[in-house]
Amino acid sequence: MATHTPNPPNDAFLKQIFLHHLTRIYNGKRFLQQRTDELLKLASFKALQLAIGEFGGDVKKQIERMEDVYKLIGETPSAEICNPIKSIIKDEFCLDDDQNVPLLNDLDLMLYIQVLEHINITSYRMLIMIAKMLKYTEVKQLLVENFDESADNDQLFTLIAREYITPDQK
């Protein structure tokens, strides 16, 4: 069976794709920013609380950079149509602050935050590729900074999970 590679989209369609994904991640980050304090309250492990606080600060910076991206390309964020990140975060990841085993809640928090960061990493990677194709040099740099922060956060939560599960193996 022969495979067919589609023709690359033109610049107008690339920009439409770019805006679609930027809007999804932007609205997802805004929703996450509104819920960070609630997630922080659910964490019992001090290192996790500190990491969620740092994560919240990074989310704020990423939102500001995305607002700069919108300005640089002469667009404004559109209303949320579909927000997959909101679906993941809704009800604080279905965690229960009455959970009798804090370790389970903390590990679930780390898992879901990392799931979000993996979505962000993938989204930023795609946005960076499209920004490069559209020759959005300044935009690309802002997206790289967001990508790097998401990757760093993913690594931070991995280290905390490792410390939590295997405290004697450093």
N, C-alpha and C positions, 0 to 999 in steps of 0.2 A: 504494500500500500504506500503510495507516494505521500510524503508530507508536504504541506503547503505553509510557507511562512507568509503571514500577511504583510502587505506593504506598510511601511511606517506611517503613522498619522501625520497630517500636516500640522503646522505650528498652531493654528486656531484650535484644532482638536486636542493637541498636546496641552495647550493652556486650559482647556476645559477639563481634561483629566487631572491636571495639576490642581486646579481649584477644587475639584470634587474631593480629592484625597486630603488636600490641605484643610478644607472645611471640616471633614470628618475628624481629623486628628485635633484640630483647633477646638471644636465643640466638645470632643471627648476630654481634652485637657482642662477645659473650663469646668466641665462637670466634675472631674476628678479634684480640681482645686477646691471646689465647694465642699467636697466630702473628706478632705485630708484630715481635718480635725477629728471627725468621727472615727476614721480609721486609726488615728493616733490613740484615741481613748481605748480602743479594743486591744492594743498591744500590751503585753505584760512584761516582756523582756526589755530591759533598759536600752541595750544596743539597738533593738528593733525600733523603739520609740525615737531614738536619736536619728536613725536612718529614715524613718517615715517623715520626721521633721525636715531633714535635708532634702528628701525626695519632694516634699511640698514646696520648698524653696526653688528647686530645679523646675518644677512644673510651672511656677509663676514666671521664671525667666524664659522658659520655652514659649509660654503664651505671649509674652512681650516680644520675643523675636518673631513669632508668627504674625503678630500685628504689624511689625516692621516689614515683613514679607508682603503682606497685603498692600501696605503703602507703596513699597517699591514697585509693585506690578500694577498699581493703580486700581486695586479692587478693594472691596470691603467684605468682611465675613458674611456669609448668608445664613439664614435661619436654618436651624437643625431640621433635617428631613429624616435621616436615619443615623443613629449614633450607636454603633456596635459596642463602643467602650462603655457607654451608659448601661447597656444590658449586662455587661460583666460586673460593673461596680454596684448596680442597683442593690439596695438593702445591705450595703457593706459586705458584699461577697457572700451573702447568706450566712454570715457569721453570727454567733449568738454570744453576747457579752456575759450571759449566765452560764456559759460552757464551764463545766467542772474541771476540764483539763486545759489550762492556759497554753500548754505546748501545742495542742491541736489548733487552737485559734491563731497563735503566732505563726505556725508553719503554714496555715491556710493564707494568712495575710501575705506572707512572703511569696507563696506560690502565685496568688492572684496579682500581686504587684508585678511580679516577673512576667506573667502572661501579658499584662498591659504593656510592659516595657518591650516585650518581643513584638507586639503589634506596632508599637511606636518605632522601633528599630527598622522593621520592614517598611513601614510607611515612609519614614524619613529616607531610607535607602532609595525607594522609588521616586520620591520627590526630588532628591538630589540628582538622580539620572535625568529626570525631565527638565530640571532647572539647567543642567549642563547643556541639554539639547536646545533649549530656548535661549541659551546664552545669558542667563540670569546670574551673573557672577556674584554679586553681593548677596542675592537670595541663597545661592548655593552655599556660601560661607555660613550664613545664619542657620541653615538646615544641617550643615555638618556639625555645628556647635550643639544643636539639639540632639542629633544622632549620638554624638560623643557622650553627652550627659545621660541619655537613656542607656547606652551601653555600660557606662560607669555604674549607674544605679543597679542594673541587672547584676553586675559583678559584686557590688556591695551586698545585695540581698542574698546572693549565693554564699558569700563568705559568712554572713550572719547565720544562715541556715546551717552551714557546716559547723560553726562554733556552737550553735545551740544543740545540734544532734551529737556531735563528737567533741565535747569540751576538752578532752585530754589529748587529742590529736591535732596539734597546731603546726 
